[in-house]
Amino acid sequence: MSSDLDQFVGKPGREDDIARVRREIDERGVEYIYFQFVSVTGRIMGKGAPAAHWERFADNGFQLVYGATANLFTDRHGDYIGYGAEARELVGIPDVETFCVLPWDPKTARVFCTLFRGREEDVDGGGFLTSDCRGNLKRIHAEFEQETGLHLRAGTEPEMMWLKRNPDGSPSVEGKTKPYCYHIDQFAELQPLIHRVMEYGRAMGLDMIQGDHEDAPGQLELNWQFDRAEYTADRLTTYRQICKQVGREFDAFPCFMPKPFMGVSANGCHHNISLWEGESNAFLPDGDNPRMPSKLGLTAIGGVLEHLDALTCLTSPTVNSYRRLWDTGFWAPLYADWGFQNRTTALRVSAPGRFEYRSVDSAVNPYLSMSGLIKSMGDGIRRNLDPGQPEERNIYEAMAEGKQVRKIPMTLGDALRALSEDEVVQSALPGDMYRVFTHYKRDEWERFCAAVTDWDVGEYLDILP
């Protein structure tokens, strides 16, 4: 029986696609290619090779240690996260259709890769590598579509901050503009950056549609058209890559840290999601109320609310993410409820046919978040989960009037505990992925708990007598 790797490289039409890329390489004078994948934290990893060797890499791939899927980081005890030194090497095979010349460096291209176990391994040689978050999303989505006939379409709202640089080139914790939300003059201050981001985005397949200045220093949100979950995840990754390059060109630092400033809004990355059957939106109202999602849509919302605590671990994935939740007064989604245009709840129906998942920030790995949402909505549909009535009141006023609403986890440690108790969301992290993710994140939480911070010193240095 042929392996997953053999079936992947043997797909009908692949040789024609490889030849098409060769023609593009030659016609456009491409000399170098980044063969890239995405790590457990959303970091772009991989290898580079001269374009002259395109066919060899397209057929045989590149090899790299398994631990590269966890950034090849060590934990606080000095052990490599996810995989030890004895682990074999993965094989990365290009997804030929993602080949794209970099608009800022036309001699260089990039191509996303799917990861496999080594061909020679005794156990599941040539099988899909389950710590490949991007490959997992594609497979999870395909399984969901086969089971239900539905697929997830998503758009993201990728907030980030453009910071100044210090004279030595290091990033300053100072925005390039003032924290004036929707202010066109502040937007105009960043217009040269915006033009360049838009130019590169269009060249790399992002259908850019709108943007605005948000209400934190240097904070922008630039959007592109929604699409299937795996395409949107790739485009968010590409957008981050573009912003990093534009920052180099304009001596600015693109900051995706969720909460670099207290007292102003954080960097969110709301996911606007809907389920489709072919070209029909299955969330569109099917009753008399034009605002109420379809029955299927309601059960999908029920699934997300049911699994929201564990989902929070995937969508607010850093220690810093929870600063966003604790800094009150900035519409942070603390409560597991839903409503129409209600920004005080974790989910809101933002328009007929879609709802906005709000408990997600700029540090999110979109391949994990989309996988978790697919699994949660699928569970809601299978179990016919009722999300309850939509909350039209400000959630804080509703609670003051006696409504009982649970709070989402308020620390990474609490979110990790919720994930450990939720088998549905765990299934979005199949095989090695759950072990690698939790090793990485538990170590992050433990390192934070073991650190003495400036707050500790200011609070306790002269505590006694």
C-alpha positions as CSV (number, residue, x, y, z in Angstrom):
1,M,0.0,0.0,0.0
2,S,1.4,3.4,-1.0
3,S,2.2,5.9,1.7
4,D,0.5,9.3,2.2
5,L,3.7,10.9,0.8
6,D,3.6,8.7,-2.3
7,Q,-0.1,9.5,-2.9
8,F,0.6,13.2,-2.5
9,V,3.4,13.4,-5.1
10,G,1.5,11.0,-7.4
11,K,-1.6,13.1,-7.7
12,P,-3.0,13.4,-11.2
13,G,-1.9,16.6,-12.9
14,R,0.9,17.3,-10.4
15,E,3.7,16.9,-13.0
16,D,1.9,19.4,-15.3
17,D,1.8,21.9,-12.4
18,I,5.5,21.4,-11.6
19,A,6.3,22.1,-15.3
20,R,4.1,25.2,-15.2
21,V,6.0,26.5,-12.2
22,R,9.3,25.8,-14.0
23,R,8.1,28.0,-16.9
24,E,7.2,30.8,-14.5
25,I,10.6,30.5,-12.8
26,D,12.4,30.8,-16.1
27,E,10.2,33.5,-17.5
28,R,10.5,35.7,-14.4
29,G,14.1,35.1,-13.6
30,V,13.5,33.5,-10.2
31,E,16.7,32.3,-8.6
32,Y,15.8,31.2,-5.1
33,I,12.8,29.6,-3.4
34,Y,11.7,29.4,0.3
35,F,10.1,26.0,1.0
36,Q,8.1,27.0,4.1
37,F,5.7,25.6,6.6
38,V,4.1,26.9,9.8
39,S,5.1,26.0,13.3
40,V,2.8,25.3,16.3
41,T,3.0,29.0,17.2
42,G,2.3,30.3,13.7
43,R,5.9,31.1,13.0
44,I,7.0,30.6,9.3
45,M,9.8,27.9,9.1
46,G,11.5,26.0,6.4
47,K,14.5,25.9,4.0
48,G,15.7,27.8,1.0
49,A,17.2,26.4,-2.2
50,P,18.2,27.6,-5.7
51,A,15.4,27.6,-8.2
52,A,17.5,25.4,-10.5
53,H,16.7,22.5,-8.2
54,W,12.9,23.1,-8.2
55,E,12.0,19.7,-9.8
56,R,14.1,17.8,-7.3
57,F,12.5,19.5,-4.3
58,A,9.0,19.2,-5.8
59,D,9.4,15.4,-6.1
60,N,11.6,14.6,-3.1
61,G,11.1,17.5,-0.7
62,F,13.4,18.8,1.9
63,Q,14.4,17.2,5.3
64,L,14.4,19.0,8.6
65,V,14.3,17.8,12.3
66,Y,10.8,17.2,13.7
67,G,11.4,19.8,16.4
68,A,11.2,22.5,13.8
69,T,7.5,22.3,14.1
70,A,7.9,23.6,17.6
71,N,10.4,26.3,16.5
72,L,13.3,24.0,17.7
73,F,13.0,25.6,21.1
74,T,14.0,24.1,24.4
75,D,11.9,24.1,27.6
76,R,12.9,25.5,31.0
77,H,14.5,22.2,31.8
78,G,16.7,22.3,28.7
79,D,14.8,19.6,26.8
80,Y,13.7,20.2,23.2
81,I,9.9,20.8,23.0
82,G,7.9,18.1,21.3
83,Y,10.7,15.9,20.0
84,G,14.1,14.9,21.4
85,A,17.4,14.7,19.7
86,E,16.7,11.1,18.8
87,A,13.7,12.0,16.6
88,R,13.9,11.4,12.9
89,E,13.6,14.0,10.1
90,L,10.4,15.2,8.5
91,V,10.0,15.6,4.8
92,G,8.4,18.8,3.4
93,I,6.8,18.5,0.0
94,P,5.7,21.7,-1.9
95,D,2.0,22.4,-2.4
96,V,2.7,23.5,-6.0
97,E,-0.4,25.7,-6.3
98,T,0.9,28.0,-3.5
99,F,4.1,29.0,-5.5
100,C,4.4,32.8,-5.5
101,V,7.1,35.2,-6.5
102,L,7.8,37.7,-3.7
103,P,6.9,41.1,-5.0
104,W,9.6,42.9,-3.0
105,D,12.3,40.5,-4.3
106,P,11.4,39.2,-7.8
107,K,14.4,36.8,-7.8
108,T,12.9,34.9,-4.8
109,A,9.7,32.9,-4.5
110,R,8.0,31.0,-1.7
111,V,5.9,27.9,-1.6
112,F,4.0,26.3,1.3
113,C,4.7,22.7,2.0
114,T,2.9,19.7,3.5
115,L,4.9,17.7,6.1
116,F,5.4,13.9,6.2
117,R,7.2,11.4,8.3
118,G,10.4,10.1,6.9
119,R,10.0,7.6,4.1
120,E,12.3,5.1,5.8
121,E,10.7,5.1,9.2
122,D,9.5,1.8,10.7
123,V,6.2,3.2,12.0
124,D,4.0,4.9,9.4
125,G,6.9,5.7,7.1
126,G,5.8,8.5,4.7
127,G,2.7,9.2,6.7
128,F,1.3,12.7,7.3
129,L,3.2,14.4,10.1
130,T,0.6,15.2,12.7
131,S,2.5,18.2,14.2
132,D,2.0,19.9,10.8
133,C,-0.8,22.4,11.8
134,R,-1.4,23.5,8.2
135,G,-1.7,19.9,6.9
136,N,-4.0,19.0,9.8
137,L,-6.4,21.8,9.0
138,K,-6.7,20.7,5.4
139,R,-7.4,17.1,6.5
140,I,-9.8,18.1,9.3
141,H,-11.7,20.3,6.9
142,A,-11.9,17.6,4.2
143,E,-13.2,15.1,6.7
144,F,-15.8,17.6,8.0
145,E,-17.0,18.3,4.4
146,Q,-17.2,14.6,3.6
147,E,-19.2,13.9,6.8
148,T,-21.6,16.9,6.6
149,G,-21.5,18.3,3.1
150,L,-20.5,21.6,4.6
151,H,-17.4,23.7,4.6
152,L,-16.1,26.6,6.7
153,R,-15.6,30.0,5.1
154,A,-13.8,32.6,7.2
155,G,-12.6,36.1,7.2
156,T,-10.2,37.6,9.8
157,E,-9.8,41.0,11.3
158,P,-6.0,41.2,11.8
159,E,-5.3,44.1,14.1
160,M,-1.6,44.9,14.6
161,M,0.4,47.9,15.7
162,W,3.1,49.8,13.8
163,L,5.8,50.8,16.4
164,K,8.7,53.2,16.1
165,R,12.3,51.8,16.3
166,N,15.0,52.9,18.7
167,P,18.2,54.4,17.3
168,D,19.8,50.9,17.6
169,G,17.1,49.4,15.4
170,S,15.3,47.6,18.2
171,P,11.5,48.0,18.5
172,S,10.2,50.8,20.7
173,V,7.1,50.4,22.8
174,E,5.8,53.5,21.1
175,G,3.3,53.7,18.3
176,K,3.9,55.6,15.1
177,T,0.5,57.3,15.5
178,K,-1.9,58.5,18.2
179,P,-4.6,56.1,19.6
180,Y,-7.5,57.8,17.7
181,C,-10.0,55.2,16.5
182,Y,-11.2,55.6,12.9
183,H,-9.4,58.9,12.6
184,I,-8.5,59.5,8.9
185,D,-5.6,61.9,9.7
186,Q,-3.9,59.2,11.8
187,F,-4.8,56.7,9.0
188,A,-3.1,59.1,6.6
189,E,0.1,59.1,8.7
190,L,0.5,55.5,7.9
191,Q,-0.7,55.7,4.3
192,P,2.7,55.0,2.7
193,L,2.9,51.8,4.7
194,I,-0.7,50.9,3.8
195,H,0.0,51.5,0.1
196,R,3.0,49.1,0.2
197,V,1.1,46.4,2.2
198,M,-1.8,46.7,-0.3
199,E,0.6,46.4,-3.3
200,Y,2.3,43.3,-1.9
201,G,-1.0,41.8,-0.7
202,R,-2.6,42.0,-4.1
203,A,0.5,40.6,-5.8
204,M,0.4,37.6,-3.4
205,G,-3.3,36.8,-3.9
206,L,-5.0,38.8,-1.1
207,D,-8.2,40.5,-2.3
208,M,-7.8,43.6,-0.2
209,I,-11.1,45.3,0.6
210,Q,-11.0,47.8,3.5
211,G,-9.1,49.1,6.5
212,D,-9.1,51.6,9.3
213,H,-7.0,53.1,12.1
214,E,-8.0,51.3,15.4
215,D,-7.9,52.8,18.9
216,A,-4.4,52.0,20.0
217,P,-1.1,53.7,19.1
218,G,-0.1,52.8,15.5
219,Q,-2.9,50.3,15.3
220,L,-4.2,49.2,11.9
221,E,-6.7,46.7,10.6
222,L,-6.5,45.9,6.9
223,N,-8.9,43.3,5.6
224,W,-9.2,41.0,2.6
225,Q,-12.1,39.0,1.2
226,F,-13.2,35.9,3.1
227,D,-12.7,32.4,1.7
228,R,-12.4,28.7,2.7
229,A,-10.7,28.3,6.0
230,E,-7.4,26.9,4.8
231,Y,-7.0,29.7,2.2
232,T,-7.8,32.4,4.8
233,A,-5.2,30.8,7.2
234,D,-2.6,30.9,4.4
235,R,-3.4,34.5,3.6
236,L,-3.1,35.6,7.2
237,T,0.3,34.0,7.3
238,T,1.2,35.7,4.1
239,Y,-0.1,39.0,5.4
240,R,2.2,38.8,8.5
241,Q,5.1,38.0,6.2
242,I,4.3,41.1,4.1
243,C,4.1,43.3,7.1
244,K,7.5,42.2,8.3
245,Q,9.0,43.1,5.0
246,V,7.2,46.5,4.8
247,G,8.5,47.2,8.3
248,R,12.1,46.7,7.1
249,E,11.5,49.1,4.2
250,F,9.9,51.9,6.3
251,D,12.0,51.5,9.5
252,A,8.9,50.5,11.5
253,F,8.2,47.5,13.6
254,P,5.0,45.5,12.9
255,C,3.8,44.3,16.3
256,F,1.5,41.3,16.5
257,M,1.8,41.0,20.3
258,P,-1.8,41.0,21.7
259,K,-1.3,43.6,24.4
260,P,1.9,45.8,24.3
261,F,0.1,48.7,25.9
262,M,-2.3,48.8,28.9
263,G,-5.1,51.3,28.9
264,V,-5.9,51.0,25.2
265,S,-7.4,48.3,23.1
266,A,-5.4,45.1,22.3
267,N,-4.6,43.5,19.0
268,G,-7.6,41.2,18.2
269,C,-8.1,38.9,15.3
270,H,-11.8,38.3,15.2
271,H,-12.9,35.4,13.0
272,N,-16.1,35.9,10.9
273,I,-17.3,32.5,10.1
274,S,-20.1,30.7,8.2
275,L,-20.8,27.2,7.0
276,W,-21.6,26.6,3.3
277,E,-23.1,23.8,1.3
278,G,-21.6,24.3,-2.1
279,E,-22.4,28.0,-2.9
280,S,-25.2,28.2,-0.4
281,N,-24.7,29.8,2.9
282,A,-26.2,27.4,5.5
283,F,-26.3,30.1,8.2
284,L,-28.7,32.3,6.4
285,P,-32.1,32.7,8.3
286,D,-34.6,30.1,7.5
287,G,-37.5,31.5,9.7
288,D,-39.4,34.7,10.1
289,N,-36.7,36.6,12.0
290,P,-34.3,38.1,9.5
291,R,-31.6,38.4,12.1
292,M,-31.8,34.8,13.5
293,P,-29.4,32.3,12.0
294,S,-30.8,29.1,10.5
295,K,-31.4,26.1,12.8
296,L,-28.1,24.6,11.6
297,G,-26.4,27.9,12.4
298,L,-27.8,28.0,15.9
299,T,-26.5,24.5,16.6
300,A,-23.1,25.5,15.3
301,I,-23.1,28.5,17.7
302,G,-24.2,26.1,20.4
303,G,-21.1,23.9,19.7
304,V,-18.8,26.9,19.9
305,L,-20.3,28.0,23.2
306,E,-20.1,24.5,24.6
307,H,-16.4,24.3,23.8
308,L,-15.4,27.9,24.3
309,D,-13.2,27.4,27.3
310,A,-10.9,24.9,25.5
311,L,-11.1,26.9,22.3
312,T,-9.8,29.9,24.2
313,C,-6.5,28.0,24.7
314,L,-6.1,27.9,20.9
315,T,-7.3,31.4,20.1
316,S,-5.8,33.3,23.0
317,P,-2.6,31.3,23.0
318,T,0.0,33.3,25.0
319,V,0.5,34.6,28.5
320,N,0.1,38.1,27.2
321,S,-3.2,37.3,25.5
322,Y,-4.9,37.4,28.9
323,R,-3.8,41.0,29.6
324,R,-6.4,41.8,26.9
325,L,-9.1,40.1,29.0
326,W,-8.1,41.8,32.3
327,D,-7.8,45.4,30.9
328,T,-11.5,46.3,31.4
329,G,-13.5,48.7,29.3
330,F,-12.3,47.7,25.8
331,W,-15.0,45.2,24.7
332,A,-12.9,42.2,25.5
333,P,-15.1,39.1,25.2
334,L,-15.1,37.7,28.7
335,Y,-18.4,35.9,28.7
336,A,-19.7,32.7,27.0
337,D,-22.8,34.1,25.4
338,W,-24.0,35.4,22.0
339,G,-26.2,38.1,20.6
340,F,-27.0,40.3,17.7
341,Q,-24.3,43.0,17.2
342,N,-23.4,42.5,20.9
343,R,-19.7,43.3,21.4
344,T,-19.8,42.3,25.1
345,T,-20.3,38.6,24.3
346,A,-17.8,36.1,22.9
347,L,-19.9,35.6,19.8
348,R,-22.1,38.1,17.9
349,V,-24.2,37.7,14.8
350,S,-22.4,40.5,12.9
351,A,-24.6,40.2,9.7
352,P,-27.2,37.7,8.4
353,G,-25.4,34.6,7.5
354,R,-22.3,34.9,9.6
355,F,-21.2,35.3,13.2
356,E,-18.1,36.8,14.7
357,Y,-16.0,34.8,17.1
358,R,-14.3,37.4,19.3
359,S,-12.2,35.5,21.8
360,V,-9.2,35.5,19.5
361,D,-6.2,37.7,19.3
362,S,-3.3,38.6,17.0
363,A,-1.0,35.9,18.2
364,V,-3.4,33.2,17.0
365,N,-2.2,30.3,14.9
366,P,-5.1,30.4,12.4
367,Y,-4.6,26.7,11.4
368,L,-5.3,25.7,15.0
369,S,-8.1,28.1,15.5
370,M,-9.9,27.1,12.3
371,S,-9.5,23.4,13.1
372,G,-10.9,24.0,16.6
373,L,-13.9,25.9,15.3
374,I,-14.7,23.1,12.7
375,K,-14.6,20.5,15.4
376,S,-16.7,22.5,17.8
377,M,-19.3,23.4,15.3
378,G,-19.4,19.9,14.1
379,D,-20.1,18.7,17.6
380,G,-22.9,21.3,18.0
381,I,-24.5,20.1,14.7
382,R,-24.3,16.4,15.6
383,R,-25.7,16.9,19.1
384,N,-28.2,19.6,18.1
385,L,-26.9,21.9,20.8
386,D,-29.1,24.9,21.7
387,P,-27.2,28.1,22.3
388,G,-30.2,29.7,24.1
389,Q,-31.8,33.0,23.3
390,P,-29.6,35.8,21.9
391,E,-28.6,38.4,24.5
392,E,-29.6,41.8,23.4
393,R,-28.4,43.6,26.5
394,N,-24.9,44.7,27.5
395,I,-23.7,41.5,29.2
396,Y,-22.6,43.4,32.3
397,E,-26.1,44.9,32.7
398,A,-27.7,41.5,32.1
399,M,-25.5,40.0,34.8
400,A,-26.4,42.9,37.2
401,E,-30.0,42.0,36.6
402,G,-29.3,38.4,37.7
403,K,-28.3,36.5,34.5
404,Q,-25.8,33.7,35.2
405,V,-23.1,33.6,32.5
406,R,-19.8,31.7,32.8
407,K,-16.5,33.5,32.3
408,I,-14.0,32.2,29.8
409,P,-10.5,31.2,31.2
410,M,-8.6,34.3,32.4
411,T,-5.1,32.9,32.3
412,L,-3.2,30.6,30.0
413,G,-2.9,28.1,32.8
414,D,-6.7,27.9,33.2
415,A,-7.1,27.6,29.4
416,L,-4.7,24.7,29.3
417,R,-6.7,23.0,32.0
418,A,-9.9,23.5,30.0
419,L,-8.2,22.0,26.9
420,S,-7.1,19.0,28.9
421,E,-10.7,18.3,29.8
422,D,-12.2,18.7,26.3
423,E,-11.8,15.8,23.9
424,V,-13.6,17.5,21.1
425,V,-11.2,20.4,20.9
426,Q,-8.3,18.0,21.5
427,S,-9.3,16.2,18.3
428,A,-8.4,19.4,16.4
429,L,-4.9,18.7,17.5
430,P,-4.5,15.1,16.3
431,G,-1.6,12.7,16.9
432,D,1.6,14.5,18.0
433,M,0.0,17.9,17.7
434,Y,-1.7,17.9,21.1
435,R,1.4,16.7,22.8
436,V,3.7,19.3,21.0
437,F,1.2,22.2,21.6
438,T,0.7,21.5,25.3
439,H,4.4,20.9,25.9
440,Y,5.1,24.3,24.3
441,K,2.3,26.2,26.1
442,R,2.7,24.5,29.5
443,D,6.4,25.5,29.4
444,E,5.5,29.0,28.5
445,W,3.1,29.2,31.4
446,E,5.6,27.7,33.8
447,R,8.3,30.1,32.7
448,F,6.0,33.0,33.3
449,C,5.1,31.7,36.8
450,A,8.7,31.2,37.6
451,A,9.7,34.8,36.5
452,V,10.3,37.8,38.8
453,T,8.8,40.7,36.9
454,D,9.0,44.5,37.3
455,W,5.5,44.3,38.9
456,D,6.9,41.9,41.6
457,V,9.8,44.2,42.4
458,G,7.6,47.3,42.5
459,E,5.0,45.6,44.7
460,Y,7.1,43.6,47.1
461,L,10.7,44.9,47.3
462,D,10.1,46.9,50.5
463,I,7.1,44.9,51.7
464,L,8.5,44.6,55.3
465,P,8.9,45.6,57.9
